[in-house]
C-alpha cells in the first residue's frame, strides 16, 4: 500500500482504538465515522469497559499473517471456496453476512466480524465465541448501543429510535472480544486513498464520501496482515438483475438507490490493488472475470 499511496498511507496506524487515543489529536478532528469529534466522553466510558485493544497474542505474534476479507457478493454462491477461506490466519467477515447454511461457499472460520449497529447479525448463531467483534461507529448514538451491548444491558427505547432498521439487542461475546475500529482508517480510506472531499454532514447521512465497510475492511487488513486476499467483492451495476448477495434475493439494482457510497470509485481502487499485486481476488468479481458483457 505504501508504495502506491506513499505519504497518504501510514503503516503505523493502530487498527483498533486504544487507551492512549487521547494523545492523537487527528482522531478528534472529524465527527463519526471519520473521527470522534464531540464524542470524547462517550468514548472514554466505552474504553473503561473494554479490556483488550489489539489482536489476540497468538495472532499478533505470528511472523507472517495471511488475511482474507470475505465480502457478501452473490458471486460467491456456487464457487465452493469455503475450504480455501478457512485456511487463512485471519478471516474478516462483514456486517450480517451469514455463515450458517453457506459454509461450502464462505467457510466457517471467523476471526473478525466488522460491522456497525444496523449491520450486526440479529441471530445469535452467527457469533463465534472465539472471534473479535469490530464495531464501526457512524454516529453519536452508536456509542450508546455499543455500551449497552458490552454491558449486556437492555437497549433504551430512545436509542432505538435513532436507527434506520432493527438492531441487535444482544451480542453474545465477552467484553474482551469487542474492538472499536480506529476512525483514522476510515478517514485515510476516504480522504487520502479514495480522494473524497472533506466530510460535510447533511441533516441525515453523508454525501457519497463514506467508504463501504468492505473497502474499509480491506484497508484494515493491510494494517493487520502481511498478505491480503479478498473474496465476494464486485459490483457490476450494468447487470441490475444479478444477485447482490450470496444469502438473499436482492439484486444489483438495489445499489443504485443508496446515497452514502461511491461504488464506482471503490471498484477502481480495488482493481488497482489487484493489478499491483497488493491484494488477491479469489472470486474474480473485481476484474469481472465472471461478468457477462451487456448486450
RAZI-V446125 format. One record per pair of residues at least 4 apart in sequence whose ideal C-beta (glycine too) atoms are under 8 Angstrom apart, sorted by the first residue. I is the first residue (numbers start at 0). J is the second residue. D is the distance in Angstrom with one decimal. If there is no record, write none. Layout:
i = (I I)
j = (J J)
d = (D D)
//
This chain:
i = (0 0 0 0 0 0 0 1 1 1 2 3 3 3 3 3 4 4 4 7 7 7 8 8 8 9 10 12 12 12 12 12 13 13 13 14 14 14 14 14 14 14 15 15 15 15 15 15 15 16 16 16 16 16 16 16 16 16 17 17 18 18 19 20 20 20 20 20 21 23 23 24 25 25 25 26 26 26 26 26 27 27 27 27 28 28 28 29 29 29 29 29 29 30 30 30 30 30 30 31 31 31 31 31 31 31 31 32 32 32 32 32 32 32 33 33 33 33 33 33 34 34 34 35 35 35 35 37 38 38 38 38 39 40 41 41 41 41 41 42 42 42 43 44 44 44 45 45 45 45 45 45 46 48 48 48 48 49 49 49 49 49 49 50 50 51 51 51 51 52 53 54 54 54 54 54 55 55 56 57 58 58 58 58 61 63 63 64 64 64 64 64 64 65 65 65 65 65 65 65 66 66 66 66 66 66 66 66 66 66 66 67 67 67 67 67 67 67 67 67 67 68 68 68 68 68 68 68 68 68 68 68 69 69 69 69 69 69 69 69 69 69 69 69 70 70 70 70 70 70 70 70 70 70 71 71 71 71 71 71 71 71 71 71 72 72 72 72 72 72 72 72 72 73 73 73 73 73 74 74 74 74 74 74 74 74 75 75 75 75 75 75 75 76 76 76 77 78 78 79 79 80 80 80 80 80 80 80 81 81 81 81 81 81 81 82 82 83 83 84 84 84 84 84 84 85 85 85 85 87 87 88 88 89 89 89 89 89 90 90 90 90 90 91 91 91 91 91 91 91 92 92 92 92 92 92 92 93 93 93 93 93 93 93 94 94 94 94 94 94 94 95 95 95 95 95 95 96 96 96 96 97 97 97 97 97 98 98 98 98 98 98 99 99 99 100 101 101 101 102 102 104 105 105 105 109 109 110 110 111 111 111 111 111 112 112 112 112 112 112 112 112 113 113 113 113 113 113 113 114 114 114 114 114 114 114 114 115 115 115 115 115 115 115 116 116 116 116 116 116 116 116 117 117 117 117 118 119 119 119 120 120 120 121 121 123 123 126 126 126 126 126 128 128 130 130 131 131 131 132 132 132 132 132 133 133 133 133 134 134 134 134 134 134 135 135 135 135 136 136 136 136 136 136 137 137 138 139 140 140 140 140 141 142 143 143 143 144 144 144 144 144 145 145 145 146 146 147 147 147 147 147 148 148 148 148 149 149 151 153 154 154 154 154 155 156 157 158 159 162 170 172 172 180 180 180 180 182 183 184 184 184 184 184 185 185 185 185 186 186 187 187 187 188 188 188 188 188 188 189 189 189 189 189 189 190 190 190 190 192 192 193 193 193 193 193 193 195 195 195 195 195 196 196 198 198 199 199 199 200 201 201 204 204 205 205 206 207 207 207 207 208 209 209 210 210 210 210 210 211 211 211 211 212 213 213 213 214 214 214 214 215 216 217 217 217 217 217 217 218 219 220 220 220 221 221 221 226 227 227 227 228 228 228 228 229 229 229 229 229 229 229 230 230 230 231 231 231 232 232 232 232 232 233 233 233 233 233 233 233 234 234 234 234 235 235 235 235 235 236 236 236 236 236 237 237 238 238 238 238 239 239 239 239 240 240 240 241 241 242 242 242 242 243 243 243 243 243 243 244 249 253 254 260 261 262 263 264 265 266 266 267 268 269 269 269 269 270 270 270 271 272 272 273 273 273 273 273 273 280 280 280 282 283 283 283 284 284 284)
j = (4 8 10 218 221 272 277 5 8 10 275 8 271 272 275 277 8 191 192 187 191 192 187 191 192 187 222 181 183 184 187 222 17 52 181 53 180 181 184 219 222 223 52 53 133 178 179 180 181 20 26 42 46 52 178 179 180 181 52 53 46 52 23 26 35 42 46 181 39 27 183 28 34 183 186 34 35 181 182 183 34 35 36 39 33 34 36 33 34 36 182 186 198 34 36 37 38 198 200 35 38 136 137 138 139 141 182 135 136 137 138 182 185 209 182 185 186 189 190 198 182 183 186 39 42 136 182 139 42 136 139 142 43 44 45 139 142 143 146 46 142 179 47 48 142 146 49 142 145 146 149 179 52 146 149 150 174 149 174 175 177 178 179 174 175 55 175 176 178 178 59 58 59 89 131 223 59 131 60 61 64 88 89 110 88 225 226 88 89 223 224 225 226 87 88 89 224 225 226 228 87 88 89 90 91 220 223 224 226 227 228 84 87 89 90 91 227 228 229 230 281 91 93 213 216 217 220 227 228 229 230 232 75 84 90 91 92 93 96 105 106 229 230 231 75 93 96 213 229 230 231 232 233 284 75 93 94 96 213 231 243 244 245 246 231 232 233 234 243 244 245 282 284 241 242 243 244 245 78 231 233 245 282 283 284 289 80 104 105 230 231 245 282 104 242 245 104 104 282 103 104 84 104 105 106 230 281 282 85 102 103 104 105 106 107 86 106 106 281 90 105 106 108 230 281 90 106 107 108 108 228 110 224 110 111 220 223 224 106 108 109 110 111 110 111 112 113 216 219 220 96 98 105 109 111 112 113 112 113 114 118 212 213 216 113 114 115 118 119 120 212 114 118 119 120 121 125 105 244 245 246 101 120 122 125 246 102 105 106 107 109 125 122 124 125 246 105 245 246 106 107 245 230 231 245 127 130 130 131 130 131 132 133 178 120 125 126 127 130 131 132 133 133 135 180 212 215 216 219 118 119 120 132 133 134 135 212 119 134 135 136 137 141 212 134 137 141 144 145 162 166 167 162 163 164 166 212 166 167 170 125 126 167 165 167 169 171 130 132 170 171 172 171 172 172 176 176 177 178 170 172 176 177 178 178 179 180 219 141 145 177 178 179 180 180 185 212 215 141 142 145 179 180 182 141 209 161 143 144 158 161 162 145 146 147 155 158 148 154 158 162 166 149 177 179 150 152 152 153 154 155 158 167 169 170 177 174 177 169 168 158 159 166 168 159 160 161 162 166 166 177 176 177 184 185 215 219 186 187 188 215 218 219 222 189 209 210 215 190 191 191 192 218 192 193 210 214 215 218 193 195 198 208 209 210 194 195 197 198 218 268 210 214 261 264 265 268 207 208 210 261 264 206 208 205 208 205 206 208 205 205 206 258 259 209 259 258 258 259 260 261 261 259 260 214 215 218 260 265 215 260 262 265 216 217 232 265 218 265 268 269 219 220 221 227 229 269 272 278 222 223 224 227 278 227 277 278 279 277 278 279 278 279 280 281 269 278 279 280 281 282 285 280 281 282 245 282 284 269 280 282 284 285 266 282 283 284 285 287 290 251 254 262 266 241 251 284 287 290 251 254 255 262 263 290 293 251 290 291 293 250 251 252 255 250 251 252 250 251 248 249 250 251 247 249 250 251 253 254 249 253 257 262 265 265 266 267 268 269 270 285 271 272 273 278 280 285 274 285 286 275 277 278 277 278 279 280 285 286 284 285 286 289 287 288 289 288 289 290)
d = (5.9 4.7 7.6 7.7 4.8 7.9 6.1 6.5 4.9 5.8 7.8 7.4 6.9 7.6 6.0 6.8 4.0 6.9 5.8 7.4 3.9 6.3 6.9 7.0 6.9 7.1 7.2 6.3 5.6 6.3 6.9 5.8 5.7 8.0 5.8 7.9 7.3 5.9 6.8 5.8 4.9 5.8 5.3 6.4 7.1 4.2 6.1 6.6 6.1 5.2 7.9 7.2 7.0 6.6 7.7 4.1 7.4 5.5 4.3 7.6 5.7 6.8 7.6 5.6 7.8 7.2 7.6 7.9 7.6 8.0 7.6 6.9 7.4 6.3 7.7 5.6 5.8 7.3 6.4 6.0 5.8 5.4 5.4 6.3 7.8 5.2 6.4 3.7 3.6 5.6 7.5 6.5 5.2 6.5 4.7 6.4 7.7 7.1 6.5 6.7 6.6 4.9 5.5 5.6 6.8 6.9 6.6 6.1 6.4 4.6 7.9 5.9 5.0 6.4 5.7 5.7 4.5 6.8 7.7 5.0 4.9 7.6 6.5 6.3 5.3 7.7 6.3 7.3 5.6 7.8 5.7 6.0 6.4 6.7 6.6 7.1 3.9 7.4 7.7 6.3 6.8 7.8 6.9 7.4 7.9 6.5 6.4 6.2 6.2 5.8 7.2 6.9 8.0 6.9 4.8 6.5 5.9 6.8 6.1 7.7 5.5 7.6 7.3 6.2 5.0 7.9 4.7 7.7 7.5 7.0 6.0 4.5 4.3 8.0 7.8 6.8 6.7 7.7 5.8 7.1 6.6 6.6 6.5 7.3 6.2 4.8 7.1 4.9 6.1 6.7 4.3 5.5 7.5 5.0 4.9 7.2 6.2 7.1 4.6 7.4 6.4 7.0 4.5 7.9 6.5 4.2 5.9 3.5 6.9 4.9 7.0 5.7 4.3 7.4 5.7 7.1 7.7 4.5 6.7 6.3 7.1 4.6 7.5 7.0 4.8 5.3 5.4 7.3 7.5 4.6 7.6 7.7 7.8 6.1 6.4 6.7 5.2 7.1 7.1 5.8 7.4 7.7 5.5 5.5 7.5 6.4 7.7 5.2 6.5 6.6 3.4 4.2 7.8 7.8 7.9 6.1 7.0 4.4 7.7 6.0 7.9 4.7 6.5 7.2 4.1 5.9 5.6 7.8 7.5 6.9 6.6 7.1 5.5 6.3 2.9 5.9 5.8 5.4 7.2 6.3 5.9 7.7 5.1 7.2 4.3 6.2 6.8 5.0 6.0 6.4 4.3 4.3 6.0 5.8 6.8 4.4 7.1 6.3 5.9 5.1 6.2 5.5 6.6 7.2 7.2 5.8 6.1 6.7 6.4 5.2 5.0 5.9 5.9 4.0 7.1 7.2 7.0 7.6 6.7 6.0 6.4 3.7 6.9 6.4 7.7 7.3 4.3 6.7 4.5 7.5 7.1 7.5 7.3 4.5 6.7 7.4 6.3 6.0 6.7 4.7 5.7 4.9 7.6 6.7 4.7 7.8 6.0 5.2 7.4 6.2 5.6 7.4 7.9 5.2 7.2 4.9 7.3 7.6 5.9 6.8 7.6 5.2 5.7 6.1 7.8 4.6 7.6 3.4 7.3 7.9 6.0 7.1 5.8 6.5 4.3 7.1 7.1 7.3 7.4 7.7 6.6 6.0 7.1 7.6 5.8 5.3 6.2 6.3 7.4 5.4 6.6 6.3 7.5 5.5 6.5 8.0 5.0 6.4 6.2 6.2 4.6 6.0 8.0 7.3 6.9 4.5 4.4 5.7 6.7 6.4 4.7 7.9 5.2 7.8 7.7 7.8 7.5 7.6 6.0 7.4 5.7 6.8 4.3 6.7 7.0 6.1 7.7 5.2 7.2 4.1 4.9 7.9 7.8 7.4 6.9 6.8 6.7 7.5 6.8 4.7 7.3 5.2 6.6 7.1 7.7 7.9 5.4 4.6 7.5 6.1 4.6 7.5 5.6 6.1 5.0 5.7 6.8 6.6 4.3 6.7 3.8 6.9 6.6 6.9 5.5 6.8 4.9 7.4 7.3 6.7 5.0 5.8 7.7 6.9 7.6 7.0 5.5 7.6 5.4 6.0 5.2 5.6 5.4 7.0 4.6 7.6 5.6 8.0 7.4 5.4 6.8 7.1 5.6 6.7 4.9 7.2 6.5 7.0 4.4 6.2 7.1 6.6 7.6 7.2 5.7 7.9 7.2 7.8 6.5 5.8 4.2 7.5 6.2 6.3 6.6 7.3 4.8 6.4 6.6 6.1 7.8 6.4 6.2 7.4 7.5 6.2 7.9 4.7 7.0 5.0 7.4 7.2 7.4 7.3 4.4 7.6 5.3 5.6 7.1 7.2 5.4 5.9 7.4 5.1 7.4 7.0 7.8 7.9 7.2 5.0 7.8 4.1 6.9 6.2 7.2 7.5 7.0 6.1 5.9 6.3 6.4 5.8 5.6 6.9 6.0 7.6 6.3 5.7 5.6 7.5 4.9 6.3 6.8 5.3 6.2 4.5 6.3 5.5 4.8 5.6 4.6 7.7 5.8 6.6 5.2 7.4 5.9 7.0 8.0 7.0 6.6 6.3 7.8 7.5 5.6 6.9 6.0 7.9 3.9 8.0 7.4 7.8 7.9 5.9 6.9 6.5 7.8 6.1 7.7 6.4 6.8 6.3 6.4 5.9 4.8 5.6 7.7 6.3 6.3 6.5 4.9 7.5 4.9 6.3 4.7 5.0 7.9 7.0 6.7 6.8 4.9 7.2 6.3 6.1 6.8 6.2 7.9 6.7 4.8 6.8 7.0 6.3 6.3 7.1 6.8 6.0 7.0 7.4 6.6 7.2 6.3 5.5 4.5 7.9 5.6 7.4 7.8 8.0 7.1 4.6 7.6 6.2 4.3 7.5 5.4 7.5 5.8 7.4 5.9 6.9 7.9 7.6 7.4 4.1 4.5 6.7 5.7 7.0 6.4 6.9 7.2 5.3 5.6 7.3 7.5 7.8 2.4 5.1 6.5 7.8 6.6 5.8 4.7 6.4 6.6 6.4 7.9 5.9 4.9 6.2 6.4 6.8 7.2 7.6 7.9 4.8 5.6 6.6 6.9 7.1 6.1 5.2 3.7 7.5 5.3 7.1 7.1 6.6 5.0 7.7 7.3 6.6 7.6 7.7 4.2 5.8 5.3 5.6 6.8 5.8 4.9 7.8 6.1 7.0 6.4 6.2 6.8 6.5 6.4 6.2 6.7 6.5 6.7 6.4 7.5 7.7 4.8 6.1 5.7 6.5 6.2 4.5 4.7 7.6 6.0 7.1 5.2 5.7 6.5 6.8 4.8 6.6 8.0 7.6 3.7 5.4 7.8 6.9 7.8)
//
